[in-house]
Amino acid sequence: MLLTIDIGNTNLTLGLYEGGKLGAHWRLATDHNRMPDEYGLQFLGLLQNAGKTLTDIQGISLASVVPPLTGRVVQACREYLKQEPLVVDAGVKTGIKVRYEDPKAVGADRICDAVAVMKLYGGPACVVDFGTATTFNAITKDGEYLGGAITAGINLAAEALYTRAAKLPRIDLQVPPSVIGRNTVHAMQSGLLFGYVSMVEGMVARFRAELGNDMKVVATGGLAEVVAKETKVIEIIAPWLTLEGLRLIWELNR
């Protein structure tokens, strides 16, 4: 059984794979102050909750975009799970050619997403990842990662409105009754949700103009389903895409 771990700025996502199939999986809040012992005990608790033991874990595949936490989680894996994790970085086989000007600057999660998309759906493709940042990632039909676009994520934008505008409240991201909000909460929900939907539609059109009309659009991340319900341009919703990429990269490097 393979344990996959994706360390993001907002969420720490884990999944257990057996025979190539995703079983138990979790999306936790990323705690930047948590120490290796705390992570280790948390991992043991999750395994116990899934009815698994240390002897069930045959490997760990890990991606991180939070360098200060990478070492802590690696240490937790060594000391509590008794495994040396495969950390996705520049020296790991991925099967993806990175055409970024500085390949080392591409987030490990974006590489994992590209690997999974090429294996599951093929290219060309635009992967829209709704995380702390909303990223658009371009993959060619030949499996080359070209680059993409990065902007603030929806929750980050909502928090910025709350902290920087004195009269605007903190809100839950829900679909408002109409595009034209009749109160402050609905107006904010409309601007955030429908504003991002329109941005996704516009960016997808621009990516398609460069990658071709046969470009697939794949959405992942915690808010993928929320946004996808409001637009027809998203063709595939894959909330655990990064974990799938981690599994595939693990198999390439065994």
C-alpha angles and dihedrals in degrees: 000000000000124000114208121197126189114187111201132171093254105019137034107208124196134181139178118222124197120177091350092303124117112237125166113011136175139196111204134177112262109243110200092191098052116116128220093261091053092050091047094052090046092053091050090051092052092050091049090049089054091050093249134127135204091265089062092061112087098169147354127223116194137187124182138181092180106078096188090059098043095079093045093053092045089052091049090052092051097046102035106025095033092226134117104226124224104238114205108233141129094297097054124099111246106157088232124113110220113212095181113128088243108025091191090062093064112102115249090233091057090053091049090051091051092050092050094047093051092049097043105031110006129224159331092056144153113215114201111198115194102201135119083311122030107232132189113204126194121213122179126222088257093057099259119147103221102178132258147201132296129201137158115290122245095253091046090053091048091051091048091054091051096047099039102038113063098209100040117098131217107262142189114245103245135143108270122222091255142356090255104068116215093197136031096262094050091044091054092046090051094048094047101041103033091035090057091043089056090047091052091050092049095046092047089053091052093047090048090054088060102034099038139257093282091065114133120220116218123182125201138164134072097299097040095107094046093055096038091059090064100050140046097211094080106084102175130034113201109167093175097044095124092054089052089052090050090054093050093047090050090055091049091054101044 
